[in-house]
Amino acid sequence: MELQPPSGRTARRGHHSRVSGELAPAHQPPDLAASPFRADRDRISGSAFFARLGGVTQVVSPSGSGLLLHNRLTHSLKVAQVARAVGESLLDDADTRLAVTRLGGCDLDVVEGAGLAHDLGHPPFGHLGERVLDRIARQRFGLVDGFEGNAQTFRIVSSIDVRGGGGDGLDLTAAVRAALLKYPWTRLAAPEPSARSLPPRGASEPEDAPGTGASKFSAYVTELDDMLDCRAPFTEVLADWQQTVEASVMDTADDIAYAIHDLEDFHRVGILQHATVSTELTEWLGRSAELARFDDSELRRRAEAPGYSLEELRRRLHAKDSWIADDEAFVGAVKKVQSDLVTKLLEQPFDRSKQAEQAVAAFSGAWTRRLVRGVRVDVEPTTRSGHVTLDTEQWHEVQILKFVHRRFVLQRPDLALHQRGQDRLLSKLVQALDEWLIDRSESARLPHRLRDLFEHAATELDSVRRENAALLAPTAEASGAHPPDREQLERMARGRAVIDFVASLTDEQAAALLESLSGRTTQLWSDTFVL
């Protein structure tokens, strides 16, 4: 007997209903693909939001380097490729396939579509832009949801993009929308995974912003009903905080791609230096027993010295992921990265020669195959993991690769200087657009897209206010919250509209738009400048 996925997986959102099994409206052109999941994949890849990712930073802009580096578009293509490979590996084994089917299913077009779409919500300047827009959204506009790239992705496919043919959003199936929910909760609203004794990954409050809710989440309150809708077919087989299998495949593929491809890029541009990386890993391997005796404060004090930061990572893994953290596997992972990354790749500077290109290709190919082969299914995972995860060895290797990226790229002072300028750029751009929205005399000359987004946000927030005003207030105030008055609601709608607008720009568009608004260029600007 053929096993079937949960009923309702293919139901599309529909324009007027949250779950609709009805035929598409007569005015909606038919999809070229026969499979609804493949049609979803094609809608995503045909979206202008997807095309825009070619102009969005992965970590730093490649401008001026003369090299082709990863951006959010190329990263998304590789995540989709890896996700499909992971899905194929799970379905190749009969026992694993049976377990996956009982947990809700794993369709290859679904995981590929989720891989393509998972970064649609990333704003200009990558994670730096995400942090800046979150701060502004909460502090300037009073939006308790703030901004989060994953939630913005879900907002785009649910209501911001209009290329689905059935109204707002892309009109994707429940399965594909659910596969985008890495963190299936909102910042402050139900389900509330942070209340669990061991919160899921991303559900805890950020250490630098206590009281603001989950550090990671995949839906704003304006899309809460859409999130619950696409999760409904899985409620009998999954806990309310748990990813679907397909979301877990996409999440794992994202980890694999991120761990490998960013290191490639920074080797190419000469940022990742053999000597510094080698010294860090070698010092820890030679002094691990000695470093283990230091207390935490001493480690932090000496963090710049070789080996100390790696020891901090070892302790952090035990504190947060004791379910899988293993010292023997950690040592093996450090040795593996030392051998493959440091000795085989970084020892020879990248000089664009055939030999150098072959070395990069060999590193990327070998590590991708190794990590994909290390994927397994856990029927009863810890709350810190999805149903699809990496074996202990490969899990630790990914942690070490990410450590190298964070320690020797993201913490560089020159990158920090670059990002401080980007912070100011985005802050000024949001302020200028907000002031334009406030200026009633200019309402007729607003960018059409910004005006549409404002009207859309105002309607959404008013609906939330009427149905459950507590969702618009911080948790501490929710029990006695008063509905936002008209002025507060308008400020929130302006904020969401401006944030949506800015988040839809590429890096260069954001910089050029601020130039125009500041009067520093004579070049005309129009709505065709953005999506």
For each residue, the residues with C-beta under 8 A, 3 or more apart:
1:
2:
3: 98 101 102
4: 7
5: 9 101 104 105 107 175 233
6: 9 104 105 233 234 236 237
7: 4 233
8: 11 19 21 174 232 233
9: 5 6 104 105 173 174 175 233
10: 36 37 173 174 175
11: 8 19 20 21 173 174 233
12: 20 24 36 166 171 172 173 174
13: 17 18 19 20 158 164 166 169 171 172 174 177 226 229 230
14: 17 18 19 20 22 166 171
15: 25 166 167 168 171
16: 20 167
17: 13 14 20 22
18: 13 14 225 226 229
19: 8 11 13 14 174 229 232
20: 11 12 13 14 16 17
21: 8 11
22: 14 17
23:
24: 12 28 30 165 166
25: 15 28 165 166
26:
27:
28: 24 25 165 166
29: 165
30: 24
31: 36 39 42 43
32: 39 42
33: 38 39 41 42
34: 38
35: 38 39 109
36: 10 12 31 39 40 173
37: 10 40 41 107 109 110 113 173 175 176
38: 33 34 35 41 42 109
39: 31 32 33 35 36 42 43
40: 36 37 43 44 109 110 113 170 172 173 176
41: 33 37 38 44 45 109 112 113 116 176
42: 31 32 33 38 39 45 46
43: 31 39 40 46 47 163 164 170 171 172
44: 40 41 47 50 113 116 117 120 157 170 172 176
45: 41 42 50 116
46: 42 43 50 163
47: 43 44 50 51 120 161 163 170
48: 51 52 161 163 531
49: 52 53 120 156 160 161 504 531
50: 44 45 46 47 53 73 76 116 117 120
51: 47 48 54 73
52: 48 49 55 56 504 505 506 531
53: 49 50 56 71 72 73 76 119 120 122
54: 51 71 72 73 74 506
55: 52 71 506 507 508 509
56: 52 53 71 72 73 119 122 123 124 125 126 506 507
57: 60 61 71 72 124 125 126 129 507
58: 69 70 71 72 74 75 126 262 265
59: 126 262 265 266 409 410
60: 57 415 418
61: 57 507
62: 65 67 68 69 71 265 269
63:
64:
65: 62 69 268 269
66:
67: 62 268 269
68: 62
69: 58 62 65 265 268 269
70: 58 74 75 78 261 262 264 265
71: 53 54 55 56 57 58 62 74 75
72: 53 54 56 57 58 75 76 119 122 126
73: 50 51 53 54 56 76 77
74: 54 58 70 71 77 78
75: 58 70 71 72 78 79 119 257 258 261
76: 50 53 72 73 79 80 115 116 117 118 119
77: 73 74 80 81 116
78: 70 74 75 81 82 257 261
79: 75 76 82 83 115 116 118 119 250 253 254 257
80: 76 77 83 84 111 112 113 114 115 116 253
81: 77 78 84 85 112 115
82: 78 79 85 86 115 253 256 257 368 372
83: 79 80 86 87 111 112 114 115 249 250 252 253
84: 80 81 87 88 108 111 112 115
85: 81 82 88 89 253 368 372
86: 82 83 89 90 111 249 252 253 256 372 375 388
87: 83 84 90 91 106 107 108 111 112 246 249
88: 84 85 91 92 108
89: 85 86 92 93 372 373 375
90: 86 87 93 96 97 100 106 249 375 377 388
91: 87 88 96 97 100 106 108
92: 88 89 96 97
93: 89 90 96 97
94: 97 98
95: 98 99
96: 90 91 92 93 99 100 376 377
97: 90 91 92 93 94 100 101
98: 3 94 95 101 102
99: 95 96 102 103 377 379
100: 90 91 96 97 103 104 105 106 245 377 387
101: 3 5 97 98 104 105 106
102: 3 98 99 237
103: 99 100 237 238 244 245 377 379 387
104: 5 6 9 100 101 233 234 237 238 244 245 246
105: 5 6 9 100 101 175 245 246
106: 87 90 91 100 101 110 111 245 246 249
107: 5 37 87 110 111 175 246
108: 84 87 88 91 111 112
109: 35 37 38 40 41 112 113
110: 37 40 106 107 113 114 173 175 176 179 246
111: 80 83 84 86 87 106 107 108 114 115 179 246 249 250 253
112: 41 80 81 83 84 87 108 109 115 116
113: 37 40 41 44 80 109 110 116 117 172 176 179
114: 80 83 110 111 117 118 176 179 180 246 247 249 250
115: 76 79 80 81 82 83 84 111 112 118 250 253 254
116: 41 44 45 50 76 77 79 80 112 113
117: 44 50 76 113 114 120 153 157 176 180
118: 76 79 114 115 150 153 180 182 250 254
119: 53 56 72 75 76 79 122 149 153
120: 44 47 49 50 53 117 152 153 156 157
121: 148 149 150 151 152 153 154 155 156 503
122: 53 56 72 119 126 129 130 149 152 153 503
123: 56 126 129 130 133 147 149 152 426 502 503 505
124: 56 57 129 422 426 502 503 505 506 507 509 510
125: 56 57 128 129 132 419 422 426 507 510
126: 56 57 58 59 72 122 123 129 130
127: 130 131 149
128: 125 131 132 419 422 423
129: 57 122 123 124 125 126 132 133 422 426 503
130: 122 123 126 127 133 134 147 148 149
131: 127 128 134 135
132: 125 128 129 135 136 422 423 426 427
133: 123 129 130 136 137 146 147 426 430 499 502 503
134: 130 131 137 138 146 147 148
135: 131 132 138 139 146
136: 132 133 139 140 141 147 426 427 430 495 499
137: 133 134 140 141 143 145 146 147 495 496 499
138: 134 135 141 142 143 144 146 212
139: 135 136
140: 136 137 430 431 434 495
141: 136 137 138 491 492 494 495 496 498 499
142: 138 484 488 491 492 495
143: 137 138 146 147 492 495 496 499
144: 138 187 188 213 221 472 473 474
145: 137 148 151 186 187 188 220 221 222
146: 133 134 135 137 138 143 187 212
147: 123 130 133 134 136 137 143 151 152 499 503
148: 121 130 134 145 151 152 187 216 217 218 220
149: 119 121 122 123 127 130 152 153
150: 118 121 153 154 180 181 182 183 216 217 218
151: 121 145 147 148 154 155 186 187 217 218 219 220 223
152: 120 121 122 123 147 148 149 155 156 500 503
153: 117 118 119 120 121 122 149 150 156 157 180 218
154: 121 150 151 157 158 177 180 181 218 219 220 223 226 227
155: 121 151 152 158 159 160 219 220 222 223 500
156: 49 120 121 152 153 159 160 161 169 170
157: 44 117 120 153 154 161 169 170 172 177 180
158: 13 154 155 168 169 177 223 226
159: 155 156 168 169 222 223 226 456 460
160: 49 155 156 168 169 453 456 500 504
161: 47 48 49 156 157 164 169 170
162: 167 168 169
163: 43 46 47 48 170
164: 13 43 161 167 168 169 170 171 172
165: 24 25 28 29 171
166: 12 13 14 15 24 25 28 171
167: 15 16 162 164 171
168: 15 158 159 160 162 164 456
169: 13 156 157 158 159 160 161 162 164 172
170: 40 43 44 47 156 157 161 163 164
171: 12 13 14 15 43 164 165 166 167
172: 12 13 40 43 44 113 157 164 169 176 177
173: 9 10 11 12 36 37 40 110 176 177
174: 8 9 10 11 12 13 19 177 178 229 230 232 233
175: 5 9 10 37 105 107 110 178 179 230 233 244 246
176: 37 40 41 44 110 113 114 117 172 173 179 180
177: 13 154 157 158 172 173 174 180 181 226 230
178: 174 175 181 184 230 231 233 234 244 246 247
179: 110 111 113 114 175 176 244 246 247 249 250
180: 114 117 118 150 153 154 157 176 177 218 247 250
181: 150 154 177 178 184 218 219 227 230 231 243 244 247
182: 118 150 202 216 218 243 247 250 251
183: 150 200 202 203 214 216 217 218
184: 178 181 191 218 219 227 231 240 241 242 243 247
185: 189 190 191 192 193 203 214 217 218 219 241
186: 145 151 189 190 214 217 219 220 221 224 227 471
187: 144 145 146 148 151 212 213 214 217 220
188: 144 145 213 214 221 471 474 475 478
189: 185 186 192 221 224 471
190: 185 186
191: 184 185 240 241
192: 185 189 195
193: 185 196 199 200 203 214 241 383
194: 199 203 204 205 213 214
195: 192 199
196: 193 199 200 203 241 383
197:
198: 382 383 384
199: 193 194 195 196 203 204 383
200: 183 193 196 203 241 242 383 384
201: 216 384 385
202: 182 183 214 215 216 217
203: 183 185 193 194 196 199 200 214 215 216 241
204: 194 199 214 215
205: 194 209 210 211 212 213 214 215
206: 209 210 212 215
207: 210
208:
209: 205 206 212 215
210: 205 206 207
211: 205 474 475 476
212: 138 146 187 205 206 209
213: 144 187 188 194 205 217 475
214: 183 185 186 187 188 193 194 202 203 204 205 217
215: 202 203 204 205 206 209
216: 148 150 182 183 201 202 203
217: 148 150 151 183 185 186 187 202 213 214
218: 148 150 151 153 154 180 181 182 183 184 185 227
219: 151 154 155 181 184 185 186 223 224 226 227
220: 145 148 151 154 155 186 187 223 224
221: 144 145 186 188 189 224 464 471 472
222: 145 155 159 457 460 461 464 496
223: 151 154 155 158 159 219 220 226 227
224: 186 189 219 220 221 227 228 471
225: 18 228 229
226: 13 18 154 158 159 177 219 223 229 230
227: 154 181 184 186 218 219 223 224 230 231
228: 224 225 231 232
229: 13 18 19 174 225 226 232
230: 13 174 175 177 178 181 226 227 233
231: 178 181 184 227 228 234 235 238 240 244
232: 8 19 174 228 229 235
233: 5 6 7 8 9 11 104 174 175 178 230
234: 6 104 178 231 237 238 244
235: 231 232 238 240
236: 6
237: 6 102 103 104 234
238: 103 104 231 234 235 242 243 244
239: 242
240: 184 191 231 235
241: 184 185 191 193 196 200 203 383
242: 184 200 238 239 381 386 387
243: 181 182 184 238 247 248 251 386 387
244: 103 104 175 178 179 181 231 234 238 247 248
245: 100 103 104 105 106 248 249 377 386 387 388
246: 87 104 105 106 107 110 111 114 175 178 179 249 250
247: 114 178 179 180 181 182 184 243 244 250 251 386
248: 243 244 245 251 252 386 387 388 389
249: 83 86 87 90 106 111 114 179 245 246 252 253 388
250: 79 83 111 114 115 118 179 180 182 246 247 253 254
251: 182 243 247 248 254 255 386 388
252: 83 86 248 249 255 256 375 386 388 389 390
253: 79 80 82 83 85 86 111 115 249 250 256 257
254: 79 115 118 250 251 257 258
255: 251 252 258 259 390 398
256: 82 86 252 253 259 260 368 371 372 398
257: 75 78 79 82 253 254 260 261
258: 75 254 255 261 262 402
259: 255 256 262 263 367 371 398 401 402 405
260: 256 257 263 264 363 364 367 368 371 401
261: 70 75 78 257 258 264 265 364
262: 58 59 70 258 259 265 266 405 409
263: 259 260 266 267 272 341 401 404 405
264: 70 260 261 267 268 360 363 364
265: 58 59 62 69 70 261 262 268 269
266: 59 262 263 269 271 272 405 408 409
267: 263 264 270 271 272 345 346 350 360
268: 65 67 69 264 265 350 360
269: 62 65 67 69 265 266 350
270: 267 273 349 350
271: 266 267 408 409 412
272: 263 266 267 277 346 404 408 409
273: 270 276 277 346 408
274: 277 278 342 346 347 349
275: 278 279
276: 273 279 280 408
277: 272 273 274 280 281 341 342 346 404 408
278: 274 275 281 282 338 342 346
279: 275 276 282 283 306
280: 276 277 283 284 306 307 309 310 407 408
281: 277 278 284 285 310 334 337 338 342
282: 278 279 285 286 306 338
283: 279 280 286 287 306 307
284: 280 281 287 288 291 306 307 310 311 334
285: 281 282 288 331 334 335 338
286: 282 283 307
287: 283 284 290 291 307
288: 284 285 291 292 311 331
289: 292 293
290: 287 293 294
291: 284 287 288 294 299 307 308 311
292: 288 289 311
293: 289 290
294: 290 291 298 299 302 308 311
295: 298 299
296: 299 300 312 315
297: 300 301
298: 294 295 301 302
299: 291 294 295 296 302 303 308 311 312 315
300: 296 297 303 312
301: 297 298
302: 294 298 299 305 308
303: 299 300 308 309 312
304: 308
305: 302 308
306: 279 280 282 283 284
307: 280 283 284 286 287 291 310 311
308: 291 294 299 302 303 304 305 311 312
309: 280 303 312 313 403 407
310: 280 281 284 307 313 314 334 403
311: 284 288 291 292 294 299 307 308 314 315
312: 296 299 300 303 308 309 315 316
313: 309 310 316 317 399 400 403
314: 310 311 317 318 325 327 330
315: 296 299 311 312 318 319
316: 312 313 319 320
317: 313 314 320 321 325 330 396 399
318: 314 315 321 322 325
319: 315 316 322
320: 316 317 384
321: 317 318 324 325 384
322: 318 319 325
323: 382 384 385
324: 321 385 392 395
325: 314 317 318 321 322 330
326: 329 330 392 396
327: 314 330 331
328: 331 332
329: 326 332 333 392 393 395 396
330: 314 317 325 326 327 333 334 396 400
331: 285 288 327 328 334 335
332: 328 329 335 336 393 396
333: 329 330 336 337 393 396 397 399 400
334: 281 284 285 310 330 331 337 338 400
335: 285 331 332 338 339
336: 332 333 339 340 397 400
337: 281 333 334 340 341 342 397 400 401 404
338: 278 281 282 285 334 335 341 342 343
339: 335 336 342 343 344
340: 336 337 343 344 345 363 366 367
341: 263 277 337 338 344 345 346 363 401 404
342: 274 277 278 281 337 338 339 345 346 347
343: 338 339 340 346 347
344: 339 340 341 347 359 362 363
345: 267 340 341 342 348 359 360 363
346: 267 272 273 274 277 278 341 342 343
347: 274 342 343 344
348: 345 351 355 356 359
349: 270 274 356
350: 267 268 269 270 356 360
351: 348 356
352: 356 357
353: 356 357
354: 357 358
355: 348 358 359
356: 348 349 350 351 352 353 359 360
357: 352 353 354 360 361
358: 354 355 361 362
359: 344 345 348 355 356 362 363
360: 264 267 268 345 350 356 357 363 364
361: 357 358 364 365
362: 344 358 359 365 366
363: 260 264 340 341 344 345 359 360 366 367
364: 260 261 264 360 361 367 368
365: 361 362 368 369
366: 340 362 363 369 370
367: 259 260 340 363 364 370 371 401
368: 82 85 256 260 364 365 371 372
369: 365 366 372 373
370: 366 367 373 374 394 397
371: 256 259 260 367 368 374 375 390 394 397 398
372: 82 85 86 89 256 368 369 375
373: 89 369 370
374: 370 371 390 391 393 394 395
375: 86 89 90 252 371 372 388 389 390 391 394
376: 96 388 389 390 391
377: 90 96 99 100 103 245 387 388
378: 381 385 387 388 389
379: 99 103 387
380:
381: 242 378 385 386 387 389
382: 198 323 385
383: 193 196 198 199 200 241
384: 198 200 201 320 321 323
385: 201 323 324 378 381 382 389
386: 242 243 245 247 248 251 252 381 389
387: 100 103 242 243 245 248 377 378 379 381
388: 86 90 245 248 249 251 252 375 376 377 378
389: 248 252 375 376 378 381 385 386 395
390: 252 255 371 374 375 376 394 395 398
391: 374 375 376 394 395
392: 324 326 329 395 396
393: 329 332 333 374 396 397
394: 370 371 374 375 390 391 397 398
395: 324 329 374 389 390 391 392 398 399
396: 317 326 329 330 332 333 392 393 399 400
397: 333 336 337 370 371 393 394 400 401
398: 255 256 259 371 390 394 395 401 402
399: 313 317 333 395 396 402 403
400: 313 330 333 334 336 337 396 397 403 404
401: 259 260 263 337 341 367 397 398 404 405
402: 258 259 398 399 405 406
403: 309 310 313 399 400 406 407
404: 263 272 277 337 341 400 401 407 408
405: 259 262 263 266 401 402 408 409 410
406: 402 403 409 410 411
407: 280 309 403 404 410 411
408: 266 271 272 273 276 277 280 404 405 411 412
409: 59 262 266 271 272 405 406 412 415
410: 59 405 406 407 415
411: 406 407 408 415 416
412: 271 408 409 415 416
413: 416 417
414: 417 418
415: 60 409 410 411 412 418 419
416: 411 412 413 419 420
417: 413 414 420 421
418: 60 414 415 421 422
419: 125 128 415 416 422 423
420: 416 417 423 424
421: 417 418 424 425
422: 124 125 128 129 132 418 419 425 426
423: 128 132 419 420 426 427
424: 420 421 427 428
425: 421 422 428 429 510 511 514
426: 123 124 125 129 132 133 136 422 423 429 430 502 510
427: 132 136 423 424 430 431
428: 424 425 431 432 514 518
429: 425 426 432 433 502 510 513 514 517
430: 133 136 140 426 427 433 434 498 499 502
431: 140 427 428 434 435
432: 428 429 435 436 514 517 518
433: 429 430 436 437 450 498 501 502 517
434: 140 430 431 437 438 494 495 498
435: 431 432 438 439
436: 432 433 439 442 446 450 517
437: 433 434 446 450 454 494 497 498
438: 434 435 494
439: 435 436 442 443
440: 443
441:
442: 436 439 445 446
443: 439 440 446 451
444:
445: 442
446: 436 437 442 443 450 451
447: 450 451 501 526 527 530
448: 451 452 527
449: 452 453 501 504 527 530 531
450: 433 436 437 446 447 453 454 497 498 501
451: 443 446 447 448 454 455
452: 448 449 455 456
453: 160 449 450 456 457 496 497 500 501
454: 437 450 451 457 458 493 494 497
455: 451 452 458 459
456: 159 160 168 452 453 459 460 497
457: 222 453 454 460 461 492 493 494 496 497 500
458: 454 455 461 462 489 490 493
459: 455 456 462 463
460: 159 222 456 457 463 464 496
461: 222 457 458 464 465 472 484 489 492 493 496
462: 458 459 465 466 489
463: 459 460 466 467
464: 221 222 460 461 467 468 469 471 472
465: 461 462 469 472 483 484 489
466: 462 463 469
467: 463 464
468: 464 471
469: 464 465 466 472 473 481 482 483 484
470: 473 478 479 481
471: 186 188 189 221 224 464 468
472: 144 221 461 464 465 469 481 483 484 492
473: 144 469 470 477 478 481
474: 144 188 211 477 478
475: 188 211 213 478
476: 211
477: 473 474 480 481
478: 188 470 473 474 475 481
479: 470
480: 477
481: 469 470 472 473 477 478
482: 469
483: 465 469 472
484: 142 461 465 469 472 488 489 492
485: 488 489
486: 489 490
487: 490 491
488: 142 484 485 491 492
489: 458 461 462 465 484 485 486 492 493
490: 458 486 487 493 494
491: 141 142 487 488 494 495
492: 141 142 143 457 461 472 484 488 489 495 496
493: 454 457 458 461 489 490 496 497
494: 141 434 437 438 454 457 490 491 497 498
495: 136 137 140 141 142 143 434 491 492 498 499
496: 137 141 143 222 453 457 460 461 492 493 499 500
497: 437 450 453 454 456 457 493 494 500 501
498: 141 430 433 434 437 450 494 495 501 502
499: 133 136 137 141 143 147 430 495 496 502 503
500: 152 155 160 453 457 496 497 503 504
501: 433 447 449 450 453 497 498 504 505 530
502: 123 124 133 426 429 430 433 498 499 505 510
503: 121 122 123 124 129 133 147 152 499 500
504: 49 52 160 449 500 501 530 531
505: 52 123 124 501 502 509 510 513 530
506: 52 54 55 56 124 509 510
507: 55 56 57 61 124 125 510 511
508: 55 511 512
509: 55 124 505 506 512 513 529 530
510: 124 125 425 426 429 502 505 506 507 513 514
511: 425 507 508 514 515
512: 508 509 515 516 521 523 525 529
513: 429 505 509 510 516 517 525 529
514: 425 428 429 432 510 511 517 518
515: 511 512 518 520 521
516: 512 513 519 520 521 523 525
517: 429 432 433 436 513 514
518: 428 432 514 515
519: 516
520: 515 516
521: 512 515 516
522:
523: 512 516
524:
525: 512 513 516 529
526: 447 529
527: 447 448 449 530
528:
529: 509 512 513 525 526
530: 447 449 501 504 505 509 527
531: 48 49 52 449 504
